[in-house]
Amino acid sequence: MGMFNNILTKLGLKKKTEEAPKAAVKKQISGKPTGSMPTPNKPIIAKPAAVEVVDVVSQLEKKAGGSGLDWKVSIVDLLKLLDLDNSLDARKELATELGCPADLMGGDYAKMNVWLHKTVLQKIAENGGNIPKELLD
């Protein structure tokens, strides 16, 4: 994910898909021989590391300061706080990347923005960000 990955990077989050499978590296160990037949090597799979929760709320509140930007309700403000492109074309690209329904992407971009904001917050939460529940409903 291109643009969404930039959001996660700016917030200090890593995608679960990058952490779990790559952390589960197979290791080979030698078995003890029994009689004249050696025991074949057995793979051991390491357990994936737990996703660390990142205090996204504090980060964004600190960045917002007295700027008047309200990341809790506006995708444009959220992207501005993260120093990311917040143009309509960038938001369309992000919406496409996250699977926005086509009917929300034509003409009335306010609906797309609402969908996009909610989806981005949900995805941030899924990747270890502490997004308040009231923003995810």
N, C-alpha and C positions, 0 to 999 in steps of 0.2 A: 504494500500500500504506500503510494507516494506521499500525497499531501497529508493524509492522516498520520503517517509515520512521522512527518515533520512536527505535528502537534504533540505526539507522544515524546519525541526527542526534546522539544522545548520544555516539556513538563517533567523531564527526568524519568520517564516511564519506558519500559521495554515491552514489546509485544510478547504475549504468552507463547505464541507459536515459535518465537525465536528462543525462548528460555527452555521450555520443557523438552522438546525432542532432541535438541543439540546437547542438553545436559545429560541425557540418558545415553551415555557412551558405553558401548559394550567393551568389557575387559575380559581377557582370556586368562585363566589360571590353569596350571598343570594339576592333573589329578594324581593321586598316589597309585602306583602300579599294584595290581592284585595278581599274584602268581606271575605268569610269564606274559600276560596281556596288560599293556598300559591302559589306564582310564583316559578316554578322550577329554580334551579341554572342554570346559563347561562355561558358557557365557554368563556373565553377571551383569545385570542392567542396573545402573545407578538410578536412584530416585531423583525426579526432577526437583529443582529448588522451588520453594514456595514463593508466590508472587508477593513482593514487598509493597505495602501500602504507602503511597506518596501523598503528602499533604498538599494537594492541588488547590484547595480552597484558600489556604494561607498564601500560597504563591501568587494566585490571581488577585486576591484582595490587596496584597502588598504592591503588586504592579499597578493596580487600578488607582491606588492612593486617592487623591482628590481630582482625578482626571474626568470624572463624570461618566466613564465607560462602565456599562453594566453587563458583565460577562454572563450573569445568571439568566438573562433574558434575550440576549442578542448574540447571534453567531458572528456578526460583523465586529462587535466589541471584543468578543473572545479572541478572534483572529488578530485584531489590532494589538491587544495586550501581549500576544505571543510574537509580535513583530512578523506576522505572516501576511501574505497577500490576501486582502479581503474583498477584492474586486468581484463583480458579478461572475466573470469568467472563472475565477479561482473557486468561487463557491459552487458553481455548476460542476466544475471538475471534481471537487470534493464530494458533492452530492452523487455524482455518477459513480465514483469510487466506492461509496458506501451503500450503493444500491437503492437510491431514491426512486420511488415510482415515477414513471414517465409523465403521468398526468399532473404531477406537482412541479414539473420543470419547465412547463410551457406557459409563458405569459405572466401569470400571477406569482411572482417570485417571493412574495411574502409567505405563501404557504410552503414553498420549498425551504425558505430560511427557518421557519418554525420546525419543520421536520428535521432539517439539518442540525439545528442547535440541539434538539432533544437527542438525536442519534449520536452526535459527537460526545455529548455528556455521558450517554449510556456506554459508549465504547471506551471512554476514558475510565469509567468506573470498572468495566470488565478487565481493564489492563492495570488495575491497582491504584487508581485515583480515588480519593475520598470524596466523591460527589454526594451531597446531601440527598436523601431519599425524595424529598419534596420536589427536587428538580428533575427527578427521573420518572415521575408519574405522568 
